[in-house]
Amino acid sequence: MDFLYSVTADPVLQIVEDPVFFLQIILEGLMAGVMYSLVALGFCLIYKASGVFNFAQGVMMVLAVMCMVTVYDAGFGILLALLVAMVFMVGLSFAIERVVLRPMVNQPQIILFMATIGLAFFLEGFGEFIFGGSSQKIVPTEALHIGRDALLIPMFGSEIRLQQLDLTAGVCAALLVATLALFFQKTTVGRALRAVADDHQAALSVGIPLRSMWVIVWSVAGLVALVTGIMWGASSSVDFSLVLIAMKAFPVLILGGFTSVPGVIVGGLIIGVGEKVAELYWGDALGGSIEEWFAYVLALVFLMFRPQGLFGEKIIERV
Protein backbone atom coordinates (compact mmCIF):
# COMPACT_ATOMS: atom_id res chain seq x y z
CA MET A 1 0.00 0.00 0.00
CA ASP A 2 1.08 3.60 -0.50
CA PHE A 3 1.29 5.65 2.65
CA LEU A 4 0.09 9.24 2.37
CA TYR A 5 1.39 10.29 5.75
CA SER A 6 4.80 11.61 6.68
CA VAL A 7 6.74 9.43 9.07
CA THR A 8 9.18 10.79 11.60
CA ALA A 9 12.67 9.38 11.85
CA ASP A 10 11.99 7.98 15.31
CA PRO A 11 9.39 5.15 15.25
CA VAL A 12 8.69 5.50 18.96
CA LEU A 13 8.01 9.22 18.56
CA GLN A 14 5.70 8.47 15.62
CA ILE A 15 3.66 6.06 17.76
CA VAL A 16 3.36 8.63 20.55
CA GLU A 17 2.41 11.47 18.22
CA ASP A 18 -0.12 9.53 16.16
CA PRO A 19 -1.16 6.28 17.91
CA VAL A 20 -4.34 5.97 15.80
CA PHE A 21 -2.35 5.90 12.57
CA PHE A 22 0.01 3.26 13.99
CA LEU A 23 -2.95 1.18 15.16
CA GLN A 24 -4.44 1.50 11.66
CA ILE A 25 -1.24 0.06 10.19
CA ILE A 26 -1.26 -2.83 12.67
CA LEU A 27 -4.89 -3.67 11.89
CA GLU A 28 -4.24 -3.53 8.14
CA GLY A 29 -1.33 -5.89 8.68
CA LEU A 30 -3.51 -8.28 10.66
CA MET A 31 -6.13 -8.29 7.92
CA ALA A 32 -3.49 -8.95 5.25
CA GLY A 33 -2.06 -11.70 7.44
CA VAL A 34 -5.45 -13.40 7.65
CA MET A 35 -5.61 -13.49 3.86
CA TYR A 36 -2.13 -15.02 3.66
CA SER A 37 -3.16 -17.57 6.26
CA LEU A 38 -6.18 -18.60 4.21
CA VAL A 39 -3.90 -19.34 1.25
CA ALA A 40 -1.46 -21.31 3.42
CA LEU A 41 -4.26 -23.27 5.08
CA GLY A 42 -4.81 -25.46 2.02
CA PHE A 43 -1.10 -26.30 1.80
CA CYS A 44 -0.99 -27.13 5.52
CA LEU A 45 -4.10 -29.30 5.35
CA ILE A 46 -2.78 -31.57 2.60
CA TYR A 47 0.72 -31.77 4.08
CA LYS A 48 -0.60 -32.52 7.57
CA ALA A 49 -2.87 -35.29 6.35
CA SER A 50 -0.84 -36.91 3.57
CA GLY A 51 2.73 -35.69 3.86
CA VAL A 52 2.51 -34.19 0.36
CA PHE A 53 3.40 -30.55 -0.27
CA ASN A 54 0.83 -29.60 -2.90
CA PHE A 55 2.48 -27.05 -5.19
CA ALA A 56 -0.77 -26.93 -7.19
CA GLN A 57 -2.87 -25.47 -4.33
CA GLY A 58 -2.69 -21.95 -5.78
CA VAL A 59 -3.98 -23.12 -9.16
CA MET A 60 -6.77 -25.06 -7.44
CA MET A 61 -7.80 -21.83 -5.69
CA VAL A 62 -8.08 -20.01 -9.03
CA LEU A 63 -9.95 -22.87 -10.71
CA ALA A 64 -12.49 -23.03 -7.88
CA VAL A 65 -13.37 -19.33 -7.95
CA MET A 66 -13.34 -19.18 -11.77
CA CYS A 67 -15.83 -22.05 -11.90
CA MET A 68 -18.12 -20.24 -9.46
CA VAL A 69 -17.89 -16.90 -11.32
CA THR A 70 -18.48 -18.56 -14.71
CA VAL A 71 -21.62 -20.35 -13.53
CA TYR A 72 -22.91 -17.17 -11.88
CA ASP A 73 -22.26 -15.13 -15.05
CA ALA A 74 -24.24 -17.70 -17.05
CA GLY A 75 -27.37 -16.52 -15.24
CA PHE A 76 -27.61 -19.04 -12.44
CA GLY A 77 -28.03 -18.11 -8.79
CA ILE A 78 -25.11 -17.73 -6.44
CA LEU A 79 -26.09 -20.77 -4.38
CA LEU A 80 -26.11 -22.99 -7.47
CA ALA A 81 -22.77 -21.45 -8.54
CA LEU A 82 -21.26 -22.30 -5.16
CA LEU A 83 -22.67 -25.83 -5.30
CA VAL A 84 -21.30 -26.41 -8.81
CA ALA A 85 -17.89 -25.10 -7.73
CA MET A 86 -17.87 -27.45 -4.73
CA VAL A 87 -18.81 -30.45 -6.89
CA PHE A 88 -16.17 -29.41 -9.43
CA MET A 89 -13.45 -29.30 -6.77
CA VAL A 90 -14.47 -32.67 -5.28
CA GLY A 91 -14.46 -34.20 -8.77
CA LEU A 92 -11.07 -32.65 -9.50
CA SER A 93 -9.71 -34.03 -6.22
CA PHE A 94 -11.01 -37.50 -7.08
CA ALA A 95 -9.34 -37.31 -10.51
CA ILE A 96 -6.03 -36.17 -8.97
CA GLU A 97 -6.07 -39.10 -6.54
CA ARG A 98 -6.93 -41.61 -9.26
CA VAL A 99 -4.48 -40.38 -11.93
CA VAL A 100 -1.60 -38.80 -10.00
CA LEU A 101 -1.46 -40.06 -6.41
CA ARG A 102 -2.63 -43.66 -6.66
CA PRO A 103 0.29 -44.85 -8.82
CA MET A 104 2.72 -43.19 -6.38
CA VAL A 105 1.74 -44.84 -3.09
CA ASN A 106 4.82 -45.35 -0.86
CA GLN A 107 7.03 -43.26 -3.15
CA PRO A 108 9.46 -40.75 -1.55
CA GLN A 109 8.03 -37.33 -0.75
CA ILE A 110 10.28 -35.58 -3.25
CA ILE A 111 8.68 -37.58 -6.07
CA LEU A 112 5.19 -36.61 -4.90
CA PHE A 113 6.31 -32.98 -4.63
CA MET A 114 7.65 -32.99 -8.20
CA ALA A 115 4.37 -34.56 -9.33
CA THR A 116 2.41 -31.66 -7.83
CA ILE A 117 4.65 -29.18 -9.67
CA GLY A 118 3.77 -30.87 -12.94
CA LEU A 119 0.14 -30.97 -11.83
CA ALA A 120 0.19 -27.19 -11.23
CA PHE A 121 1.33 -26.47 -14.79
CA PHE A 122 -1.21 -28.91 -16.23
CA LEU A 123 -4.11 -27.46 -14.22
CA GLU A 124 -3.20 -23.92 -15.23
CA GLY A 125 -3.29 -24.87 -18.92
CA PHE A 126 -6.45 -26.92 -18.37
CA GLY A 127 -8.11 -23.97 -16.62
CA GLU A 128 -7.21 -21.56 -19.40
CA PHE A 129 -8.63 -24.04 -21.92
CA ILE A 130 -11.95 -24.29 -20.04
CA PHE A 131 -12.42 -20.77 -18.66
CA GLY A 132 -10.21 -18.77 -21.02
CA GLY A 133 -7.08 -16.83 -20.21
CA SER A 134 -8.71 -13.41 -19.81
CA SER A 135 -9.60 -11.90 -16.46
CA GLN A 136 -13.03 -12.60 -15.03
CA LYS A 137 -14.95 -9.93 -13.19
CA ILE A 138 -14.70 -9.50 -9.46
CA VAL A 139 -16.46 -12.11 -7.35
CA PRO A 140 -20.11 -10.97 -6.80
CA THR A 141 -19.80 -9.98 -3.16
CA GLU A 142 -23.32 -8.52 -3.11
CA ALA A 143 -24.81 -11.90 -4.00
CA LEU A 144 -22.71 -13.49 -1.25
CA HIS A 145 -23.84 -10.77 1.18
CA ILE A 146 -20.25 -9.68 1.77
CA GLY A 147 -20.06 -5.96 2.40
CA ARG A 148 -17.52 -3.86 0.51
CA ASP A 149 -17.96 -0.66 2.52
CA ALA A 150 -15.51 0.55 5.14
CA LEU A 151 -16.33 0.55 8.83
CA LEU A 152 -15.26 3.71 10.66
CA ILE A 153 -14.35 3.24 14.33
CA PRO A 154 -13.91 6.48 16.32
CA MET A 155 -10.81 6.51 18.53
CA PHE A 156 -8.87 9.27 20.31
CA GLY A 157 -10.53 12.00 18.30
CA SER A 158 -9.77 10.27 15.00
CA GLU A 159 -11.06 7.23 13.09
CA ILE A 160 -9.84 3.76 12.21
CA ARG A 161 -11.01 2.43 8.86
CA LEU A 162 -11.62 -1.30 8.44
CA GLN A 163 -12.91 -3.02 5.33
CA GLN A 164 -15.91 -5.31 5.81
CA LEU A 165 -14.34 -7.74 3.34
CA ASP A 166 -11.26 -8.07 5.54
CA LEU A 167 -13.40 -8.67 8.62
CA THR A 168 -15.37 -11.33 6.74
CA ALA A 169 -12.11 -13.03 5.75
CA GLY A 170 -11.03 -13.01 9.39
CA VAL A 171 -14.25 -14.66 10.52
CA CYS A 172 -13.98 -17.27 7.74
CA ALA A 173 -10.38 -18.04 8.70
CA ALA A 174 -11.30 -18.45 12.37
CA LEU A 175 -14.19 -20.79 11.53
CA LEU A 176 -12.03 -22.85 9.17
CA VAL A 177 -9.24 -23.22 11.73
CA ALA A 178 -11.65 -24.23 14.49
CA THR A 179 -13.44 -26.71 12.24
CA LEU A 180 -10.23 -28.30 10.93
CA ALA A 181 -8.72 -28.52 14.42
CA LEU A 182 -11.79 -30.39 15.67
CA PHE A 183 -11.80 -32.54 12.53
CA PHE A 184 -8.20 -33.71 13.00
CA GLN A 185 -8.39 -34.15 16.77
CA LYS A 186 -11.88 -35.51 17.43
CA THR A 187 -13.01 -37.51 14.39
CA THR A 188 -12.03 -41.00 13.32
CA VAL A 189 -11.30 -39.82 9.79
CA GLY A 190 -9.07 -37.03 11.09
CA ARG A 191 -6.99 -39.42 13.19
CA ALA A 192 -6.75 -41.80 10.25
CA LEU A 193 -5.46 -38.95 8.07
CA ARG A 194 -2.75 -38.17 10.59
CA ALA A 195 -1.75 -41.83 10.64
CA VAL A 196 -1.51 -41.84 6.86
CA ALA A 197 0.76 -38.79 6.97
CA ASP A 198 3.09 -40.48 9.47
CA ASP A 199 3.57 -43.71 7.51
CA HIS A 200 1.69 -44.79 4.38
CA GLN A 201 2.67 -48.45 4.62
CA ALA A 202 1.88 -48.73 8.34
CA ALA A 203 -1.52 -47.11 7.77
CA LEU A 204 -2.30 -49.64 5.05
CA SER A 205 -1.24 -52.52 7.29
CA VAL A 206 -3.81 -51.61 9.95
CA GLY A 207 -6.64 -51.34 7.44
CA ILE A 208 -6.78 -47.59 6.76
CA PRO A 209 -7.91 -47.08 3.14
CA LEU A 210 -5.15 -44.82 1.90
CA ARG A 211 -6.82 -43.94 -1.39
CA SER A 212 -10.08 -42.93 0.27
CA MET A 213 -8.21 -40.80 2.80
CA TRP A 214 -6.40 -38.92 0.06
CA VAL A 215 -9.64 -38.24 -1.80
CA ILE A 216 -11.15 -36.82 1.40
CA VAL A 217 -8.25 -34.55 2.28
CA TRP A 218 -7.81 -33.23 -1.26
CA SER A 219 -11.56 -32.56 -1.45
CA VAL A 220 -11.46 -30.62 1.82
CA ALA A 221 -8.42 -28.70 0.57
CA GLY A 222 -10.35 -27.93 -2.61
CA LEU A 223 -13.20 -26.44 -0.59
CA VAL A 224 -10.71 -24.39 1.42
CA ALA A 225 -9.27 -23.20 -1.91
CA LEU A 226 -12.77 -22.11 -2.96
CA VAL A 227 -13.22 -20.00 0.19
CA THR A 228 -9.75 -18.52 -0.26
CA GLY A 229 -10.38 -17.72 -3.90
CA ILE A 230 -13.64 -15.96 -3.05
CA MET A 231 -11.93 -13.77 -0.46
CA TRP A 232 -9.08 -12.81 -2.79
CA GLY A 233 -11.27 -12.53 -5.87
CA ALA A 234 -13.65 -10.21 -4.08
CA SER A 235 -10.99 -7.48 -4.00
CA SER A 236 -9.55 -7.92 -7.51
CA SER A 237 -10.28 -9.43 -10.88
CA VAL A 238 -10.11 -13.21 -11.12
CA ASP A 239 -7.37 -14.59 -13.36
CA PHE A 240 -4.40 -16.91 -13.13
CA SER A 241 -2.17 -14.14 -11.81
CA LEU A 242 -3.78 -14.96 -8.45
CA VAL A 243 -1.54 -18.05 -8.45
CA LEU A 244 1.35 -15.74 -7.51
CA ILE A 245 -0.44 -14.96 -4.24
CA ALA A 246 0.08 -18.59 -3.26
CA MET A 247 3.82 -17.90 -3.12
CA LYS A 248 3.21 -15.93 0.09
CA ALA A 249 2.02 -19.18 1.63
CA PHE A 250 5.58 -20.55 1.72
CA PRO A 251 7.01 -18.11 4.30
CA VAL A 252 3.78 -18.39 6.29
CA LEU A 253 4.23 -22.17 6.49
CA ILE A 254 7.90 -21.82 7.40
CA LEU A 255 7.07 -19.49 10.28
CA GLY A 256 4.07 -21.36 11.64
CA GLY A 257 5.09 -24.93 10.88
CA PHE A 258 4.00 -27.12 7.99
CA THR A 259 1.84 -29.39 10.17
CA SER A 260 0.21 -26.82 12.48
CA VAL A 261 -3.15 -25.35 11.51
CA PRO A 262 -3.08 -22.71 14.31
CA GLY A 263 0.58 -22.05 13.43
CA VAL A 264 -0.44 -21.09 9.89
CA ILE A 265 -2.71 -18.38 11.28
CA VAL A 266 -0.03 -17.06 13.64
CA GLY A 267 2.58 -17.12 10.88
CA GLY A 268 0.30 -15.21 8.53
CA LEU A 269 -0.42 -12.54 11.14
CA ILE A 270 3.29 -12.09 11.89
CA ILE A 271 4.12 -11.65 8.22
CA GLY A 272 1.14 -9.37 7.56
CA VAL A 273 1.98 -7.01 10.42
CA GLY A 274 5.73 -7.26 9.87
CA GLU A 275 5.67 -6.24 6.23
CA LYS A 276 3.34 -3.27 6.87
CA VAL A 277 5.49 -1.94 9.72
CA ALA A 278 8.69 -2.55 7.73
CA GLU A 279 7.29 -0.67 4.74
CA LEU A 280 6.21 2.19 7.00
CA TYR A 281 9.49 2.76 8.83
CA TRP A 282 12.20 1.39 6.53
CA GLY A 283 10.61 1.55 3.08
CA ASP A 284 12.29 4.80 2.01
CA ALA A 285 15.68 3.79 3.42
CA LEU A 286 15.67 0.46 1.57
CA GLY A 287 14.28 1.69 -1.73
CA GLY A 288 10.60 0.89 -1.13
CA SER A 289 8.52 -2.20 -1.97
CA ILE A 290 9.63 -4.00 1.20
CA GLU A 291 6.29 -5.80 1.23
CA GLU A 292 7.37 -7.73 -1.87
CA TRP A 293 10.33 -9.47 -0.20
CA PHE A 294 10.07 -8.98 3.57
CA ALA A 295 8.23 -12.29 4.15
CA TYR A 296 10.91 -14.31 2.37
CA VAL A 297 13.77 -12.71 4.29
CA LEU A 298 11.95 -13.36 7.56
CA ALA A 299 11.38 -16.99 6.50
CA LEU A 300 15.09 -17.33 5.70
CA VAL A 301 15.99 -16.17 9.21
CA PHE A 302 13.58 -18.73 10.69
CA LEU A 303 15.10 -21.49 8.57
CA MET A 304 18.50 -20.67 10.03
CA PHE A 305 17.46 -20.74 13.68
CA ARG A 306 14.17 -22.68 13.90
CA PRO A 307 13.57 -24.69 10.72
CA GLN A 308 10.53 -26.50 12.13
CA GLY A 309 8.66 -23.22 12.66
CA LEU A 310 7.04 -21.81 15.76
CA PHE A 311 4.51 -24.62 16.20
CA GLY A 312 6.05 -27.38 14.10
CA GLU A 313 7.39 -30.59 15.56
CA LYS A 314 11.14 -31.14 15.58
CA ILE A 315 11.90 -34.24 13.52
CA ILE A 316 14.72 -36.43 14.82
CA GLU A 317 15.80 -39.28 12.57
CA ARG A 318 18.09 -42.10 13.64
CA VAL A 319 20.90 -42.83 11.25
C-alpha positions in Angstrom: 0.0 0.0 0.0 1.1 3.6 -0.5 1.3 5.7 2.7 0.1 9.2 2.4 1.4 10.3 5.8 4.8 11.6 6.7 6.7 9.4 9.1 9.2 10.8 11.6 12.7 9.4 11.8 12.0 8.0 15.3 9.4 5.2 15.2 8.7 5.5 19.0 8.0 9.2 18.6 5.7 8.5 15.6 3.7 6.1 17.8 3.4 8.6 20.6 2.4 11.5 18.2 -0.1 9.5 16.2 -1.2 6.3 17.9 -4.3 6.0 15.8 -2.3 5.9 12.6 0.0 3.3 14.0 -2.9 1.2 15.2 -4.4 1.5 11.7 -1.2 0.1 10.2 -1.3 -2.8 12.7 -4.9 -3.7 11.9 -4.2 -3.5 8.1 -1.3 -5.9 8.7 -3.5 -8.3 10.7 -6.1 -8.3 7.9 -3.5 -9.0 5.3 -2.1 -11.7 7.4 -5.5 -13.4 7.6 -5.6 -13.5 3.9 -2.1 -15.0 3.7 -3.2 -17.6 6.3 -6.2 -18.6 4.2 -3.9 -19.3 1.3 -1.5 -21.3 3.4 -4.3 -23.3 5.1 -4.8 -25.5 2.0 -1.1 -26.3 1.8 -1.0 -27.1 5.5 -4.1 -29.3 5.3 -2.8 -31.6 2.6 0.7 -31.8 4.1 -0.6 -32.5 7.6 -2.9 -35.3 6.4 -0.8 -36.9 3.6 2.7 -35.7 3.9 2.5 -34.2 0.4 3.4 -30.6 -0.3 0.8 -29.6 -2.9 2.5 -27.1 -5.2 -0.8 -26.9 -7.2 -2.9 -25.5 -4.3 -2.7 -22.0 -5.8 -4.0 -23.1 -9.2 -6.8 -25.1 -7.4 -7.8 -21.8 -5.7 -8.1 -20.0 -9.0 -10.0 -22.9 -10.7 -12.5 -23.0 -7.9 -13.4 -19.3 -8.0 -13.3 -19.2 -11.8 -15.8 -22.1 -11.9 -18.1 -20.2 -9.5 -17.9 -16.9 -11.3 -18.5 -18.6 -14.7 -21.6 -20.4 -13.5 -22.9 -17.2 -11.9 -22.3 -15.1 -15.0 -24.2 -17.7 -17.0 -27.4 -16.5 -15.2 -27.6 -19.0 -12.4 -28.0 -18.1 -8.8 -25.1 -17.7 -6.4 -26.1 -20.8 -4.4 -26.1 -23.0 -7.5 -22.8 -21.5 -8.5 -21.3 -22.3 -5.2 -22.7 -25.8 -5.3 -21.3 -26.4 -8.8 -17.9 -25.1 -7.7 -17.9 -27.5 -4.7 -18.8 -30.4 -6.9 -16.2 -29.4 -9.4 -13.4 -29.3 -6.8 -14.5 -32.7 -5.3 -14.5 -34.2 -8.8 -11.1 -32.7 -9.5 -9.7 -34.0 -6.2 -11.0 -37.5 -7.1 -9.3 -37.3 -10.5 -6.0 -36.2 -9.0 -6.1 -39.1 -6.5 -6.9 -41.6 -9.3 -4.5 -40.4 -11.9 -1.6 -38.8 -10.0 -1.5 -40.1 -6.4 -2.6 -43.7 -6.7 0.3 -44.8 -8.8 2.7 -43.2 -6.4 1.7 -44.8 -3.1 4.8 -45.3 -0.9 7.0 -43.3 -3.2 9.5 -40.8 -1.5 8.0 -37.3 -0.8 10.3 -35.6 -3.3 8.7 -37.6 -6.1 5.2 -36.6 -4.9 6.3 -33.0 -4.6 7.6 -33.0 -8.2 4.4 -34.6 -9.3 2.4 -31.7 -7.8 4.6 -29.2 -9.7 3.8 -30.9 -12.9 0.1 -31.0 -11.8 0.2 -27.2 -11.2 1.3 -26.5 -14.8 -1.2 -28.9 -16.2 -4.1 -27.5 -14.2 -3.2 -23.9 -15.2 -3.3 -24.9 -18.9 -6.5 -26.9 -18.4 -8.1 -24.0 -16.6 -7.2 -21.6 -19.4 -8.6 -24.0 -21.9 -12.0 -24.3 -20.0 -12.4 -20.8 -18.7 -10.2 -18.8 -21.0 -7.1 -16.8 -20.2 -8.7 -13.4 -19.8 -9.6 -11.9 -16.5 -13.0 -12.6 -15.0 -15.0 -9.9 -13.2 -14.7 -9.5 -9.5 -16.5 -12.1 -7.4 -20.1 -11.0 -6.8 -19.8 -10.0 -3.2 -23.3 -8.5 -3.1 -24.8 -11.9 -4.0 -22.7 -13.5 -1.3 -23.8 -10.8 1.2 -20.2 -9.7 1.8 -20.1 -6.0 2.4 -17.5 -3.9 0.5 -18.0 -0.7 2.5 -15.5 0.6 5.1 -16.3 0.5 8.8 -15.3 3.7 10.7 -14.4 3.2 14.3 -13.9 6.5 16.3 -10.8 6.5 18.5 -8.9 9.3 20.3 -10.5 12.0 18.3 -9.8 10.3 15.0 -11.1 7.2 13.1 -9.8 3.8 12.2 -11.0 2.4 8.9 -11.6 -1.3 8.4 -12.9 -3.0 5.3 -15.9 -5.3 5.8 -14.3 -7.7 3.3 -11.3 -8.1 5.5 -13.4 -8.7 8.6 -15.4 -11.3 6.7 -12.1 -13.0 5.7 -11.0 -13.0 9.4 -14.3 -14.7 10.5 -14.0 -17.3 7.7 -10.4 -18.0 8.7 -11.3 -18.4 12.4 -14.2 -20.8 11.5 -12.0 -22.9 9.2 -9.2 -23.2 11.7 -11.7 -24.2 14.5 -13.4 -26.7 12.2 -10.2 -28.3 10.9 -8.7 -28.5 14.4 -11.8 -30.4 15.7 -11.8 -32.5 12.5 -8.2 -33.7 13.0 -8.4 -34.2 16.8 -11.9 -35.5 17.4 -13.0 -37.5 14.4 -12.0 -41.0 13.3 -11.3 -39.8 9.8 -9.1 -37.0 11.1 -7.0 -39.4 13.2 -6.8 -41.8 10.2 -5.5 -39.0 8.1 -2.7 -38.2 10.6 -1.7 -41.8 10.6 -1.5 -41.8 6.9 0.8 -38.8 7.0 3.1 -40.5 9.5 3.6 -43.7 7.5 1.7 -44.8 4.4 2.7 -48.4 4.6 1.9 -48.7 8.3 -1.5 -47.1 7.8 -2.3 -49.6 5.0 -1.2 -52.5 7.3 -3.8 -51.6 10.0 -6.6 -51.3 7.4 -6.8 -47.6 6.8 -7.9 -47.1 3.1 -5.1 -44.8 1.9 -6.8 -43.9 -1.4 -10.1 -42.9 0.3 -8.2 -40.8 2.8 -6.4 -38.9 0.1 -9.6 -38.2 -1.8 -11.2 -36.8 1.4 -8.2 -34.6 2.3 -7.8 -33.2 -1.3 -11.6 -32.6 -1.4 -11.5 -30.6 1.8 -8.4 -28.7 0.6 -10.3 -27.9 -2.6 -13.2 -26.4 -0.6 -10.7 -24.4 1.4 -9.3 -23.2 -1.9 -12.8 -22.1 -3.0 -13.2 -20.0 0.2 -9.8 -18.5 -0.3 -10.4 -17.7 -3.9 -13.6 -16.0 -3.0 -11.9 -13.8 -0.5 -9.1 -12.8 -2.8 -11.3 -12.5 -5.9 -13.6 -10.2 -4.1 -11.0 -7.5 -4.0 -9.5 -7.9 -7.5 -10.3 -9.4 -10.9 -10.1 -13.2 -11.1 -7.4 -14.6 -13.4 -4.4 -16.9 -13.1 -2.2 -14.1 -11.8 -3.8 -15.0 -8.4 -1.5 -18.0 -8.4 1.3 -15.7 -7.5 -0.4 -15.0 -4.2 0.1 -18.6 -3.3 3.8 -17.9 -3.1 3.2 -15.9 0.1 2.0 -19.2 1.6 5.6 -20.6 1.7 7.0 -18.1 4.3 3.8 -18.4 6.3 4.2 -22.2 6.5 7.9 -21.8 7.4 7.1 -19.5 10.3 4.1 -21.4 11.6 5.1 -24.9 10.9 4.0 -27.1 8.0 1.8 -29.4 10.2 0.2 -26.8 12.5 -3.1 -25.3 11.5 -3.1 -22.7 14.3 0.6 -22.1 13.4 -0.4 -21.1 9.9 -2.7 -18.4 11.3 0.0 -17.1 13.6 2.6 -17.1 10.9 0.3 -15.2 8.5 -0.4 -12.5 11.1 3.3 -12.1 11.9 4.1 -11.6 8.2 1.1 -9.4 7.6 2.0 -7.0 10.4 5.7 -7.3 9.9 5.7 -6.2 6.2 3.3 -3.3 6.9 5.5 -1.9 9.7 8.7 -2.6 7.7 7.3 -0.7 4.7 6.2 2.2 7.0 9.5 2.8 8.8 12.2 1.4 6.5 10.6 1.5 3.1 12.3 4.8 2.0 15.7 3.8 3.4 15.7 0.5 1.6 14.3 1.7 -1.7 10.6 0.9 -1.1 8.5 -2.2 -2.0 9.6 -4.0 1.2 6.3 -5.8 1.2 7.4 -7.7 -1.9 10.3 -9.5 -0.2 10.1 -9.0 3.6 8.2 -12.3 4.1 10.9 -14.3 2.4 13.8 -12.7 4.3 12.0 -13.4 7.6 11.4 -17.0 6.5 15.1 -17.3 5.7 16.0 -16.2 9.2 13.6 -18.7 10.7 15.1 -21.5 8.6 18.5 -20.7 10.0 17.5 -20.7 13.7 14.2 -22.7 13.9 13.6 -24.7 10.7 10.5 -26.5 12.1 8.7 -23.2 12.7 7.0 -21.8 15.8 4.5 -24.6 16.2 6.0 -27.4 14.1 7.4 -30.6 15.6 11.1 -31.1 15.6 11.9 -34.2 13.5 14.7 -36.4 14.8 15.8 -39.3 12.6 18.1 -42.1 13.6 20.9 -42.8 11.2 
